[in-house]
Amino acid sequence: MLVLGFSGGPELVHENLYDFPIGRLHDSAAVLVEDGEVIFAIEEERLNRIKHTNKFPGESLRLSLKSRGIQLEEVDLIAYYISNKSFETSAKLLFLDNAPVPTIDPIIFFQDVFSRGLNSEIDPDKLCFVTHHYAHAMSALALSGYESSLVTTFDGQGEATSGMVFEGEGTILKQIADIPESKSLGHFYDNIIAFLGYTVFDEYKVMGLAPYGNPERYRNVFKTLYTLLPNGEYVIHQDKIISLFDLGIPRRKGEPFTQIHKDIAASLQETLENIVFHVIQYYRQETKQKNLCMAGGVAHNCTLNGKILRSGMFENVFVQPAAHDGGCALGAALYAYYNANPMAKKPSKLEHIYWGTDIGGSPSILNQLMQWQDYITFDKLMNVSEQTAKLLANGYVVGWVQGRSEFGPRALGNRSILADPRPDENKGRINKMIKKREGYRPFAPSVLEEDVDDFFEVPPNQKQLPFMIFVVNVRKEKRNLLGAVTHVDGTARVQTVSRKTNEKYWDLIHWFKKLTGVPVLLNTSLNNNVEPIVDSVEDAVVCFLTTGLDYLVVGEYLIKKKEVSWQNHLSLKLSFPPHISLHQVKKVCTDSKFDNFFSIKNSYDTKFQVGVSGEVFRVLTLATNSEKTVGSLLQENGETEEGKAQGIVEELIELWSQRLILLQP
């Protein structure tokens, strides 16, 4: 049986029909499951290049079908991650808000969306709706490898519920608790991080900031924000969060962090841990379950996960690596499959999530690299792992692109930036020059599975940690050695690498071990701060050209940058991502006179706006309906003076690095 699961919203990438905030229906994805086994899975952000996109996952669905060589009508079931009743309620509210909803009937609604987005008709009998937290829960339970388990889901909210607790037997979920939105740990966390200059999707940054603070300083203040009750219950006092103003003026985005901010982060992290431990300890005692499965956005708090793992409360802990709403596409597909086939065999424990697009073989890669030959040089290596390991051992930072892309928010060795984990200065260099992000942010280590005990403290019965989802202690005697991947509190978000599941990445680390004696690499996702993780060869090349990466390795090819001037960019074709639009308005200036203002906006964030110069705006306007080169557009606009042309090109290159325009050979 073929089941297609999907998550996300109903708008196409260029549309803004319903004015959804980016935090609603986020993390669109599609997953194809055949007889309970995942065939293909990808998040739409990897394809439309919008971080946490809430647009309809049209490209993800197309690639899912293509991976199996089938048409939509050949799929047996199509599963969505929200219940029929909940979606109908949302459609009614949109209708009352005068939004252009085609119907309030969920099935007819999605028939319309699939018709517009995929040019395909769907059989209404094949469309099924899965309750949000059941999708989360099934994504963890079905792939845990456990016969029975306690299952918890915590997130912001899904269908007016912020979490659920289940007992899982095989692939059967028995709900035993519902956590209402008023107790949302996700919303609580987001409301607090606003005092630190952060917002939704920045939660992981605060997790990384917390170890720089002291939770004791504001422990009593944070205890006024919640109350732990008997039977695993608790109350969050949302109305008291405003009292944090008494600690000082909240930080604005871009401002420096004070010790107050760091201590707030530490107190918040401790509070989250206290509440979650309170809940799971109670249900551990009630159910006598020895295994724990976790999903939902809060389960991406790797520090929390690590403390649960090390607590010994459970014999085994499995956290779904795509614990966020993208993983609900997977959970919805699995839930629909096992609901239709209750006696079907449960799959074995999840070993990897390399389920996305494949970069192809050497001929395909070479053909794509040839298109960029005016900007890069490339050589096919005889032993790509050995020669890349030598570069890393010599201090270079390398982009590494191999095989199929990972499903979920982590780069696990197929779409990664890699570096030597030893020099502490590598952390600052990569944060500043390549990732272009805050300097305090830690990087994760990838370690050979067989060597993990020598460098990290891991439970004796759970040494395989392949998904970078648990924070563990670095052994004290290894912390100075692993300066670039050891966080300020002596921990690391570790990934163990198995020869069985990723032989090429294992081989690379093995060669690095031969050269240095250290079976560990610094691993972070291949992207800059404004884009999702790269997916295609072109994505990787563009990231390479617009960041401070030293080298890029794609398949067997080692790629270097050529020295180029601004004139070299004149031959590139200029176009736009489909979610980008140009805007010109007249505004009153300080002298009470009207003046023109030019900007770029997008289809998913009404607050987003980037100003551009009038000269660049005119060039961009000429490019809206064509694929002309930068040089021809400058000529058409009459920009022949070299100094002026150079300024325009340099501004275009900056817009390219922000992924607001496309420049292609």
ABEGO torsion letter per residue (X at the ends): XBBBBBBEBABBAABBAAGBBAABGBGBBBBBBBGGBBABBBBAAAAAGBBGBABBBAAAAAAAAAAAGBBAAABABBBBABBAAAAAAAAAAAAAAGBBBABABAAAAAAAAAAAAAGBBBBAAABBBBBAAAAAAAAAAAAAGBABBBBBBBBABBGGBAEBBBBBBEABBBBABBBBAAABAAAAAAAAAAAAGBBBGAAAAAAAAAAABBAAAAAAAAAAABBBBBGGBBBBBAAAAAAAAAAEBBBBBGBBBBAAAAAAAAAAAAAAAAAAAAAAAAAAAAAGBABBBBBEAAAABAAAAAAAAAAGABABBBBBABABAAAAAAAAAAAAAAAABAABBBBBBBABABABBBAEBAAAAAAAAAAAAAABBBBBBABAAAAAAAAAAAGBBBBBBBEBBBBEABBAGABBBBBBAABAAAAAAAAAAAAGBBAABBBBBBBBAAAAAAABBBBAABABBAAGABBBBBBAAAAAABAAABBAAGBBBBBBBBAAABAAAAAAAAAAAAAAGBABBBBBBBBBAABBBBABAAAAAAAAAABABABBBBEABBBBBBBBBAAAAAABBBBBBAABBBBBBBBBBAAGBBBBBBBBBBAABAABBBBBBAAAAAAAAAAAABBBBAAAAAAAAGBABAAAAAAAAAAAAAAAAAGABBBBX
